[in-house]
Amino acid sequence: MAAVVGDTESLTTEEVSRHLGTRGRVLVAVVVAGLAAVVVTGAVSMRADHARDAHRQELVEGAAAGALALIDIHVDTVDADVAQLRALSTGEFAEELVGESGFVDAIRSASVNSDARIDAAALASETGSSGVVLIAASAQVANSAGETTSRTYRLRIGVEDVDGKILTSSVEFVP
């Protein structure tokens, strides 16, 4: 209850302290609640950003693994190399690899050995659990004729998250 003070009266320190103390506590509680809301909102947003960034990195790494499985291939390990490529594939791309003996036969008949590396990779687009990754790769390719050549590849790799594993769903060689 507010006290009316006349010219001759004055409020005691205790009365002023009690009056300001209640307002002060309310003000402090409002400020603390506001700060807590800002901190919680910021933490939730930061956690979502980190999760999105980690998923994007997984898409890029999955595409890079698929690209390496495609272009880093050796005559002595061609069956295992192709099995690795199949294990990293899904969708139409995986279906194209099933029964693809021409690829294996070509590797064997020319005694191809391709030592490849990924030079650069970047996420071009993302839609939920899938994405498109652009890859620049290079390889040293040797064959039965004893020729060794340097090759560069520019690839557009489609990837999908299938049960927590990033798999190659399409490969396009970009000119």
NORBEL-V730356 format. One record per helix or strand. SS is the DSSP state (H for helix, E for strand). FROM is the first residue (numbers start at 0). LEN is the number of residues. If there is no record, write none. Layout:
SS;FROM;LEN
SS;FROM;LEN
This chain:
H;12;59
E;73;1
H;74;13
E;88;1
H;90;7
H;100;9
E;112;15
E;129;13
E;147;15
E;164;9
